[in-house]
Amino acid sequence: MDRCADDIYALITGFIVYHVILFTIQKKKDLEKIFLVIILCAPLLTLQGGLQFLKALSLNPTDFSIRASGWWIDPNTYAFILNFIYVVSFYFLEKEQRLLRWLGYLSQVFITVGILSSLSRGGLLIFFVTTFLNLGTLWKRKNYLFLLLILIIAFLLVCIVNNLSLATFGNYNIERLFFFGQENQEDFSNGRLATALTGLMIYTRHPLVGAGFGNILDYANMLSHFKLYTHNMYIEILAVSGPLPLLCYLFMLVFLWYSTFRTKADGLKAAVTIRHFMIALAIMGGFSHYLLYMKPIWILLALCPVVCRLNRGEEDAFGDNHLKV
């Protein structure tokens, strides 16, 4: 019952955040201010994660403790939120104002460091997908793209050095870095494939409405003798509440992504930002079961209908009849 109440509370608070953002943004300039606030969070989040990383190095770190996790105390959540900021930062890379462009560049440098230090495989995948989607924008700034590549190559070199167990890095048990050898005895999915299969087994026991909110840990313990979530948004929804909510969630992703195409040319940049956010959110669903418990997701979800309405040429996001206070 307590877990059920916690889940429902998280969804209700996210829904409230959604409506606060939705009814607060009325003009295009308000939308840009929200985007600006989002990218200005990047240095703070990365500095916090970097301090965690450096502190862990001085303590006898393990695979998990050395990873930057922010105040969420979860490296994957930390990496996902940084990826949201990374998606929004591309909005500013083609702005005419040089200050806004440099703020976009600066936030991306911080974000790259933060995501790499989280050692989140899902976070890295989304980072590379987002980079690929915006490669045309980055290619216009070849020197900046070169800097990002240097940061990524430096991280990969650390992985290789650690894999070779050289004296400098061999003292640390950072199994997650062992992409290049067989030192890590765990499978590459880190056990998530097993948890996902457990979620499917739970669904087969309750094919119509699922096992219900708050019950998935008990069922997982009964079926596979370990209390773990599915670590997969789609399987989690299916196991907890059945196929109808899953279809609604998939419909939401597709509908919001498709809606961004119905825009005017002069408003396309914000629409592209939201479109890439929807792609990132869809990919994240394969790595996390708690996406809708993260408040930044509700903020960006609220921006989807606002962007679509504004980009259809309406100066006011709620039309001419909206009552302004």
URCORPE-V754814 format. One record per residue. N is the residue number from 0. PHI is phi as a letter, one per 40 degrees, with the letter a starting at -180 (NA if undefined). OMEGA is omega as a letter, one per 20 degrees, with the letter a starting at -180 (999 if undefined). Layout:
BEGIN
N_PHI_OMEGA, N_PHI_OMEGA
END
This chain:
BEGIN
0_NA_r, 1_c_r, 2_c_r, 3_c_r, 4_c_r, 5_c_a, 6_c_a, 7_c_r, 8_c_a, 9_c_r, 10_c_a, 11_c_r, 12_c_r, 13_c_r, 14_c_r, 15_c_r, 16_d_r, 17_d_a, 18_c_r, 19_c_r, 20_c_a, 21_d_a, 22_c_r, 23_c_a, 24_c_a, 25_b_a, 26_b_r, 27_c_r, 28_c_r, 29_c_r, 30_c_a, 31_c_r, 32_c_r, 33_c_r, 34_d_a, 35_c_r, 36_d_a, 37_c_a, 38_c_r, 39_c_r, 40_c_a, 41_d_a, 42_c_a, 43_c_a, 44_c_a, 45_c_r, 46_c_r, 47_c_r, 48_c_r, 49_c_r, 50_c_r, 51_c_a, 52_c_a, 53_c_r, 54_c_a, 55_c_a, 56_c_a, 57_c_a, 58_b_a, 59_g_a, 60_c_r, 61_b_a, 62_d_a, 63_c_a, 64_c_a, 65_c_a, 66_c_r, 67_c_a, 68_b_r, 69_g_a, 70_c_r, 71_c_a, 72_f_r, 73_a_a, 74_c_a, 75_c_r, 76_c_r, 77_d_a, 78_c_a, 79_c_a, 80_c_r, 81_c_r, 82_c_r, 83_c_r, 84_c_r, 85_c_r, 86_c_a, 87_c_a, 88_c_a, 89_c_r, 90_c_a, 91_c_a, 92_c_r, 93_b_r, 94_c_r, 95_c_a, 96_c_a, 97_c_a, 98_c_r, 99_c_r, 100_c_a, 101_c_r, 102_c_r, 103_c_r, 104_c_a, 105_c_a, 106_c_a, 107_c_r, 108_c_r, 109_c_a, 110_c_r, 111_d_r, 112_c_a, 113_c_a, 114_c_r, 115_c_a, 116_c_r, 117_c_a, 118_f_r, 119_c_a, 120_c_r, 121_c_r, 122_c_r, 123_c_r, 124_c_a, 125_c_r, 126_c_a, 127_c_r, 128_c_r, 129_c_r, 130_c_r, 131_c_a, 132_c_a, 133_b_a, 134_c_r, 135_c_r, 136_c_a, 137_c_a, 138_c_r, 139_c_r, 140_b_a, 141_c_a, 142_c_r, 143_c_r, 144_c_r, 145_c_r, 146_c_r, 147_c_r, 148_c_r, 149_c_r, 150_c_a, 151_c_r, 152_c_r, 153_c_r, 154_c_r, 155_c_r, 156_c_r, 157_c_r, 158_d_a, 159_c_a, 160_c_r, 161_c_r, 162_c_r, 163_c_r, 164_f_r, 165_c_a, 166_d_a, 167_c_a, 168_b_a, 169_c_a, 170_c_a, 171_b_r, 172_c_a, 173_b_a, 174_c_a, 175_c_r, 176_c_a, 177_c_r, 178_c_a, 179_b_a, 180_a_a, 181_b_a, 182_c_a, 183_c_a, 184_c_r, 185_c_r, 186_c_a, 187_c_r, 188_c_r, 189_f_r, 190_g_a, 191_c_r, 192_c_r, 193_c_r, 194_c_r, 195_c_r, 196_c_r, 197_c_r, 198_c_r, 199_c_r, 200_c_r, 201_c_r, 202_c_a, 203_c_r, 204_c_a, 205_b_a, 206_c_a, 207_c_a, 208_b_r, 209_g_a, 210_c_r, 211_g_r, 212_c_r, 213_g_a, 214_b_a, 215_c_r, 216_c_r, 217_c_r, 218_c_r, 219_c_r, 220_c_a, 221_c_a, 222_c_a, 223_b_r, 224_g_r, 225_a_a, 226_c_r, 227_b_r, 228_c_a, 229_c_a, 230_f_r, 231_a_a, 232_d_a, 233_c_r, 234_c_r, 235_c_r, 236_c_a, 237_c_a, 238_c_a, 239_c_a, 240_b_r, 241_g_a, 242_c_a, 243_c_r, 244_c_r, 245_c_r, 246_c_r, 247_c_r, 248_c_r, 249_c_r, 250_c_r, 251_d_a, 252_c_a, 253_c_a, 254_c_a, 255_c_r, 256_c_a, 257_c_a, 258_c_a, 259_c_r, 260_c_a, 261_c_a, 262_b_r, 263_c_a, 264_c_a, 265_c_r, 266_b_a, 267_c_a, 268_c_r, 269_c_r, 270_c_r, 271_c_r, 272_d_r, 273_c_r, 274_c_r, 275_c_r, 276_c_r, 277_c_r, 278_c_r, 279_c_r, 280_c_r, 281_c_r, 282_c_a, 283_d_r, 284_d_r, 285_c_a, 286_b_a, 287_a_r, 288_b_a, 289_b_a, 290_d_a, 291_c_r, 292_c_a, 293_c_a, 294_c_r, 295_d_r, 296_c_r, 297_c_r, 298_c_a, 299_c_r, 300_c_r, 301_c_r, 302_c_a, 303_d_r, 304_c_r, 305_c_a, 306_c_a, 307_c_a, 308_c_a, 309_c_a, 310_c_r, 311_c_r, 312_h_a, 313_c_a, 314_c_r, 315_c_a, 316_c_a, 317_b_r, 318_g_a, 319_c_a, 320_c_a, 321_c_a, 322_c_r, 323_c_r, 324_c_999
END
